[in-house]
Amino acid sequence: MNFIIRGKSDKERAKDFIDALGFSPVHVVEMKEYKKNRSLAQNATFHMWIKLIADHTGYTLEEAKDKIVLWLWKPVSREIRVKVGDRQEVYTLTERRKTSTLSKEEMNMLMNATAIVGDSLDIVLPFPDSYLDTR
């Protein structure tokens, strides 16, 4: 459950929810500063552009998206430990940035990079009216 606390009533609602939780199973409550993610219009426009690029290049949607995201941001690697029988094995996971967690500014950076790719491929990337109305 996520709560965005903008005022006293939001804070009370979150407190009431936490107070109603039992102690089994154990829960983790995390607090972090709210970050407004990319807009729905940005997301829809970006994915429309990715489809145009994928159709033009022959890449799948995921491949086209991965190539642009990885061009803009380096992948992040982290180690995880997995218990196998009585021993632990260490694996390294490498992941690209997730577009679902990008801020509006980061999404603008990604869209600018996508526009550069589209331009280099001589693809016209249109802006739908819904995107232009929300900028």
N, C-alpha and C positions, 0 to 999 in steps of 0.2 A: 504494500500500500504506500502510495506517495502522497504527501501533503505539501502544497505550496502555501507558505504562511506570509500573507500580505498584511494581516491585521490581527487584532485581538480575537475576533471570532474564529479565524482560521487556527490560531494557536490553541484556543480552547477545544476545538473539534479534534485536533491532533492529540492533545492531552487526554481527552475523554477516550479516544480510541486506544491509546497506550494503556490507560488505567484499566480498560476492559480486558486486556490481554492476560491470559494466565501465565504461569511460570513454566508450564510444560506444554509443548516443546519450548525450548529456549529461543528467544528472538533477538535479533540485532537491530538496533535503531541507529541510523546514520543521519547526520545533519550535514548539509553542504549548501553553499551559496547557490541561489537559483541562477541558472543560465538559460536565457531564452534561446531555444534551438531554431534552426532554419524554419522558414515559413512553408506552409503547404504549397503556395504558389512557386516558391523557389524549387522545392522538391519536384513538383510536377513538371516544371520547365526543364530542370536538369535531366530528369529521366526521359523526357521527350527528345532532348538533344542526344543523350546517350544512344537511344534507339536509332536515330538518324545516322550517327557515326558508326554504330555496329552494322546497320544495314549496308552502309557504304563500303566498309572495310572487310566485311565477312566475319568479324569477331562476334562472339556472343555478347549479350548485354553485360554480363558479369565481367568478361574479359575487357571490354571497352572501358567500363567503369573502373576496374582495377588498374588498368594502364594509366588512366588520367590521375586517379588518386595517388598512385605510387610515384608518378612523375612530380606531383606537387609536394607530397609528404613522404619521408622515409618510413619504411615499415618498422614496427616496434617488436623487439624480441624480448621474451621473458622465459625464465626457466620454471618448470613445474616438477613436483615430485609425485610419483605415482607408486603406491604400495603394490608390489607383486609378490604374493606369498609372504615370506618373512623378510623380504628385502625391499628396498626402495630403488626405483629407477628415476633418472633425471632426464627430462625431455625439454627441448627448446621449442617454443611456439613462436612463430613469426606471423604477425597480423598487420593488415593495413588499417588506416583510420576508418572508422565507421561513419558514413555520411549522416546517419540518423542522429548523431550526437554533436554535429557541427553547429556552431553559433551562426547567426545571420551573416556576420562578417566573414567567417571561415567559408560559409557556403558561397558568398560572393567571390571569394578567392578561387574556389573550385569552379564556379561558373565562368569566371574570366579565363581560367586555364582551359576549360572545355571549349570556350569560344575561340581561343588561339588554335587548338587542335582542329576545330571545325574549319576555321579560315585556312589553315595549312592544307586541308584536304579539299578546299573549294566547295564546302558544304554551307548552304545558307541555314543558319540556326534561327528560327523564328521566335519571337516573343509573343505568347498568347495574350489576349486582352486581360485575362485574369491576373497575369503576372504584372503587367504594366499598371493595373489599377491599385496594386497593393505596395508598390515600392515606396 
